[in-house]
Amino acid sequence: MLSGQPIIILKDNVERSRGHDAQRSNIMAAKAIAAAVRTTLGPRGMDKMIIDSTGDIVITNDGATILHELSVQHPGGKMVVEVAETQDDEVGDGTTTACILVGALMEEAERMLEQEIHPTVIAQGYRMGMEKAIEIVNALAITVKPDDVETLKKIADTAMTGKSIEQVKAKLDGIVVDAVRAVVQTVDGKLMVDEDDVKIKKHVGETIDDAEFIRGIIIEKKRVSEEMPKSVKKAKIALIATPLEITKTQVKSKIKITSPDQLMAFDTQEKGALRQMADKVIETGANVLLCQKGIADSVQYYLAKEGIMAIEDVPEKDMLFAARALNGSIANKPHDLTAKMLGQAELAEEMEGVDLVKISGCRNPRAVTILVRGSTQVLIDEMERAVYDGIRVVMDAIEDQKYVVGGGAVETEVMLRVREYAASVGGRIQLAIEGFANAFESIPRTLAENSGFNPIDKLVELKTAHAKGKKRAGLNVYTGKIVDMFDENVFEPMRVKIQAIKSAAEASSLLIRVDDMMITQKKELPPGMGMPPGGMPPMG
């Protein structure tokens, strides 16, 4: 108010929350998101069923998938969802852990705000606690060599435990490790794996036991002609990007034909051009052809006559992947194709009863495929998520060559050591660092709850074991006993833990400093200004 006149700064459609209301709103949103995924943590966690507006059903216990499927409206809640998505993009696992940590950190912050500790002090304490926690995790890490297949299998096994594919987990462990190790590259002296080099192909049919590792590629197509062979051994694969047919010209033009001889000449020339295309492929010695565009009937006839299997309309993404898998090169035009550009494989075959062509047995492939099968789409989707998690954690372990034990052992050790560190800092920041340490209690507590054990009893037992120097002591979720997690073969990549700590601490620090929220609402049109049932606005 100025001289009795109101000064309007914000529009009428802006909803504003300030001070404690804004902080409380963000805290409640973060806690609600954490509560939504909390029961899915661990091997004995529960699944969630999500049904979207179209009626599609998703059944999963994967934190990132659950939050991605939910339509979160609250801005603070969206930031927690972003934490889960970042965790999934960066390391491929630990999304539920990251969300639970955010919820626990915000709960601790709520308690400190009630004690009138300033948000900037809390944020600073969280940052200091994060740095100390990362230092502790690094000290707890165990080295793994890239050729230590058994340990890598155990890391994959831990990531896939708790999914709906327990009966084939032992088979999938080996498939995942073999697939990742097949595409490891050395860049500037470091081992690197590109996640795009391992493709997961899904197919409804058969059983989940029929999962398969293929040193090559699966193409969801059939050969273009029944006259072509269904199977080709010692395959030499030609890859062509342009159509093997006469295409229309880019310019609009008309040709006037005045005699039958001219028509015959056109027809002869067209047939000759198509024959040349087929001959060029045949000359290179190729016996399999992948074409990104269409293949004319006459070209199909000539190729079939020479015993060449051809597939048309192969998606560009599959063509690029095939070039990497087969160690071949894509020719822009048939006339550019040479024998040196051909890819090599032991076998190319059209699979029985399904529209799939499998090209397998490639030597030193730079890209490989995992085929997953199952009786229902819901089961296959969950199987794909389990395989994806397995691939990512094995990649993390190979690149960093570090892993830690699971079962809440790392979180319990971090909690105790960060509390000790807090005591050495002093001042109000000590309370914030202690709050950061307390948040780690939420992980072993949740594991115990989800497994049907008393969380207080198990936490006391865990703390006692770690106080005695048993740094790898964790909760066996099946027996309820506190045991050495290394002996239980429960392994996780170090990168997963560090990323979860970083994401949770940074998101919490950011949210807790917000003391003013201004949300612009969609402005509703005044009555009579909307679109009438006919679709057009009224004419005046």
N, C-alpha and C positions, 0 to 999 in steps of 0.2 A: 504494500500500500504506500502511495506517495500522494500527500495532500488529499487523502480520501479516495484516490483513484486506484483501482487494481491494475497491476502491471502483469500482463500475461506473457510468460516466457515459453511454456510448453503448450503444445496443441491439446485440445480436449481429449483426443484419442490416445494419449500417452499415460500409461499406468505407472506410478512411481512408488518404490519401496525404499525407505531410508533407514540408516543406522542398524539397530538390532533386528528390525523386521527383515531387512535384506539379508543380513548374515544368517538369521534363523531359517529363512526360506531356502538358502543354498545348502545349509547343513541338513535340513529335513530332506531335500531332494537327493543329496548324495547318500544319505542313510537309506532312503527308500530304494535307490538303484542297487546298492550293496545288498540289501535284504532280498531283492528280487533274484539274485544269482547265488546267494550265500549257500543255499541247500544243495547246490550242484557240485560243491568242492570235494575233491578226493575220489578215490576208487568206489566208495560206497555212497557217493552223492546221488541225489534224485534227478530225474529228467523233467524238462518242462515241455508242455504241449502248447504250441502257438498256432492260432488259426487266424489267417488274415482276412481281409474284406472279400476276397474272391473265393474263400473256402479252402484254400490250400493249407495243408497241415505240416508243421515242422515239429518233430520230437527230437530234442537234443539236450545235452548238459554242457554244451560249449558256450562259455560266457559271452564271447564276441557275437556268436550267432543269435543268442537270445536277445541281447541288447540291440542288435542290428534290426531284428524283426519287430521290436517294440517301437511304437510311435511316441517317443519321449518329447514332451512339449516344453518342460521347464528348462530355462537356459543353463542353470547350474547342473541339472540332470544330464543335459546334452554334453556338458564338458566331461562328465564321468563316462558317458558312452564313448566319447572321443578317446579317453584314456584306454579303454578296452580295445578300440579299433587300432590305435597306435601300437599297443602291445602286440596285437595280432599281426599287423603289417611288419613290425620290426623283428619280432622273434618267433611268432607263430604259436605261442603257448603262454600260459600264465595269465590269461585275461581275467579269470574269476578272482585270482589272488590279488591282482592290481585293483579291481573294483572293491573288494572287501577291505583292502588297506586304505583306500580313499575314504570309505565310509567310517572306518575306525579312527582315522586321523581327524575327520571332521567332528566326530563325537568327542574326541579329546579336546579339540579346539573349542567346542561348545562349553565344556566344563571350565576351561581356562578363561573364556570370555565372561562367564558368570563371576569369576574371581577378579574381574576387571584387569586382566592382563591384556595389553594392547595387541591388536592383530599383527602389527609389524614385528613385535617381539616373538609372537608365535611363529610367524613366517620365517624369521631368522633362525629360530631354534630348530624348525623343521629342516631347513637347509643344512645346518650344521650336523643334525642327526643323520640326514641322508648321506652326507660325505663320510661320516664315521661308519655307517652301516655298510656302504659300498666297500670301504677299506676292510671291514671284518669279513664280508663275503669273499673278497679276493684272497684273504688269508686262509679261508676254509676250503678254497677250490682245490680239486685234485686234477692232475694232468692225465690226459688221454691221448694216445697216438692214433692217427688216422687209420692205421691198419689193425687197430685193436677192435676187431669185428664184434667180439662177444660183449664188450662194454658198450659199444654203440647200439647193439641190439637191446641191451637193458635200458638205455636212455630212451629209445623208441618205445619200448614196452611200457615204461612209466607214463609217457605222454598219452598212450592209447588205452591204458587201464581205466576202467570206469565207463567206457563207451559200450554201445550195444553189440560189440563184435568180439566178446571175450573168447569164444570158442575157436576163432581163427587168428587170434593175436600172435601166437607163436609163429605162424606162417608169414603174417604180414610184417613182423619185425625183420625177418630175413630179407623180404622183398624190398622194404623201405631202405635198409642199409645198403643192399646191393645196388639199388637204383641211384642213391646219392653218391656212393663211392665211384660209380661208373662215370659221373660227369664232373668230378673234382678237377679243377685247373689250378696251376701255379701262376700267380700274377705278382710280379716284383718280389719274388721269394716268399709270398704268402699264399696259403691255400684258400681258394675261393670257390663257392658254389652258387650258380644262378638258379633261383627257384623255378624260373621259367623253363629250365632244361629238363625238368622232371614233370611230365604231363600225366594227369590222372584222367582216364577215360571211364565213364560209367555206362553200364548196360544192364537193363532189366532182363532177367532170365537166368537159368541155371541156379546155382546156390552160391553163398558167400565163400565157400571153399574153393571156388574156381578163380579166385584172384590170381593174377599172373603178372610177372615182370617181363617186359619185352624190350630187348635191345634194338629198338626201332620205333615204329609208329603204327598207330591204328587209325584208319580213315573210315569215317561213317558213310561209305558209298559202296556201290556194286560195280563190277566191270560193266563197260558200256554195251557189250554184245555177248550173247550166249555162245557164240561161235569161238570166243576167246578162251584160252585155258583158265581153269579155276585156280591152278597152283603152278608156280614157276620156281624151280630150284636154281641156285646160283644166279639170283636176280641182278640184272644191271638196269638201273632205274633212270629213265630220262625225265627231267622236270622242265616243263614248258609253261610260260606265263600267258601267252596269247592263244586265241582260238585256232584250232586246226579246221577251219572252215572259211568260206568266202564271206567276208563281212561287208556290210553296206558302207558306201562311201560317206564321208563327212559332209560333202557338199551336195546340194540339190541340183541334179542335172538329168536331162532326158536324152536317150539315144534312140534315134529313129531307125528301125529295121525295115528294109523295103523288099527283102528277098529271103527265101528259105535258107539259102547258102550262108547269109550273114548270121542267121539264128544258129545254124550248125557250127559255125566258126566260134561263136560265143560259147556254146555248150562244150565244144572240144577244148577251148582254151581253159574253161573253168575246171573241167575234168583233169586236164594236164596240170593245173596249179595244185589241185588237191592231191594228185598222184605224187607230185614233187615233194609235198609236205610229208606224206607217208614214207616216201623213199628216203628222205633225209633222216627220219627217225630210225629206219631199218638199217641204213648205212653205218650208223654209229655202233651197231651191235647190241642196242638196247632190247630187252625182252619184256620190260614193264614200262608203261608211260603214265605219268601223272600230269594232267593238264588242268590249269587253273580255269580255263573257259571250256566252251563246247567243242565237240569233235564231230565233223560231218560224217554222214552215213557211208560215203564212199571211202573215206579215210579209215573208218572202222573196219570196212571190208578188207582193205589192203593189209591193215595191221593184223587182223584175225588170221588172214591167209598165211602170214609169217609167224604165227604162234605168239604174238605179243599181247599181253594183258594190258588194257588201257582203262583209266578211270578219268572221267571228265568232271568239271565243275568242282574241283577241289578248292576249299576256302584258302584264301591267301595265308592266313595264320598257319594252317596245316602245311602249306607248301614251304613256308620258311622253316617250320619245325622239321619237316622231312629233309630239307637240305642239310640241316645240322646233324640230324640223326644218321643220315645215309652218307655223309661226307661227299655230297654232290653239289652241283651248282645249277641255279635256275637259268634257263635260256629264255631270253625275251621273245625270240622268234625261232621257228623250226630250223631256219637256215643258219642260225648262230650255234646250234647244238653240235658238240664234238664228243668223241669217245672219252676224253679226259674229264668231261663235265658229268659223266654218269655216276650215280650213287651205287653202292654195293650192298647186298644183303644175301644171307643164306637162303631165305625163302620168302616168297610173296604169295599169299593165298587168300581166297575169299572164304570166310568162315561159314560153316554149315548153318543154314536156317536163319541167318541174321544178315543185315546189310552192313557188314564190316569187312574191310580188307586189312589183313595183318601183314606187315612187312617186318621181319625179325631176323636176328642173327647178324647184325651189323658189327663190323670190327671197329673198335675204338670209337664208339658213337659219342658225339658231343651233346646228344639229347636222347632221353629214353622215355618209355611209357609204362605206367602201371594200369592194368585193366582190372576194374572192380565190378563184381556182379552180385546180384541178389534177387530175391523173389519180389520185393516191392520197392517203389521209388523212395519211400521214407527211410527204409533200411539202407539203401545204397547211398543216399545223401549223408546219413550219419557215418557210414563206412568211409565215405570220401573225406569227411571232416577229420576222422581219426587218422587216416593215412596222411592227410595234409599236415596235421600236428606232428606226426612221426617224422615226416620228411624235414620239416623246419627245425625240429630239435636236433636231429642228426647233423643237419647243415651247420647249426650253431656250434655244436660240439666239435665238429671237424675244423671249422674256421678258427675258433678260439683255442681249441685243444684243452678246454677246461670244463669241469662239471662239479656239481655239489650234490650232497645227498638230500632226499626229500623227507616226507613224514613229519614236517614241522620242526626238524632239527635245526636248520639254518635260522629260522625265525626266532626260535627260543634262544639260541646263542646270541643273535643280534640284539634281542630284547635285554638280556642280562648285561652284555658288554656296553651297549649304548647307555644304560642306566649308570654304570660305573663311570663312563666318560662324562655324563651330565654332572655327577657329583664333583668332578674336577673343574668344571666351568664356573659354577656359582652364579649368583644373581638371578633375576627373573628368567633369563634365558634357560637356566637349569630346569625350570619347571616345564618349559616348552620342549626341551630335549627329552625330558622324562616322559612327557606326553607322547612324543614320537616313538619312544621305546615301547610304551604301553600298547600302542596300536598293533604291534607285531604279535601280541597275545591273541589277537582275533583269529589268526590262521590255525594254530594248534587247537584252539577252543572250538572252532568250526569243524575241524576234522573229527574231533571227539564227538561232537553233537551229531554230525551226519552219520557216524558209525554206530551210534546208539550207546555211547559210554558217557559217564558223568564227566563233564568238561572240567569241573573244579578239581576233582581227584587226579585227572590225567595231567592237568597243568602243574599241580604240585609235584607229581612224580617226575615230570619233564624238567622242571626247574632244579629239583634235587639232583637228578642225574647230571645236568650240565654244571651245577655248582661243584660237583665232584670231579670235573674235568672231562666228562664224556661228551665231547663236542658233536659227535655224530649220533647221539641218542635221539630217537624219534618215536612216534606212536605207530605201532602196527595196527592198522585199522580193522584187521580181521580178528585178532586175539585180544586187543586192548592192552597189550604189554608194551612197556618202554624198552626198546631194543636198539642195537646198533644198526642204523639204516644202511651202512655200507655192506654189512653181512646179508641184509634183506634185498640187496640189489635194487634199491629205489634211488635212481639217479636222475638228475635234471641238469641241463646246461647252465653254466654260471650266468650266461647272458640273460636268460629268462628271469632269474632272480633280480639281477641288477636293474634291468629295464623296468620291472614291476615296482621296485623301490623308487627309482627316479621318477617314473610317471606319476605314481601316487603322491609323492612328496611335492612335486612341482604343481600338480593340479590343486592339491589342498592349499598350498601357499598362495596360489593365485585366487582361489575362491574365497579364502578367509579374509583377504584384504579388500574385498568388495563391500562397500557400505552404502551404495546407492544403485538401485536398479531402475532403469527407465525402459519400459516395454511399450512399443508402439503397437496399438491394436488396429485391426483392419477397420477402416471407417465405413460405417453402414450408410447407404444412400438414403436420403429423405424419402418418405412415402410418395409413391407415384413416379419416382425417378428410375425405378428398376426396369428390367426387361419383362414385358408382358408374355403370357403363354405362347403367343404367336412367334416370338423370337425377335421382332423388330420394335424399336422404341416408338412410342406414339408420335405421330406427325402433328405439329401444331401450327 
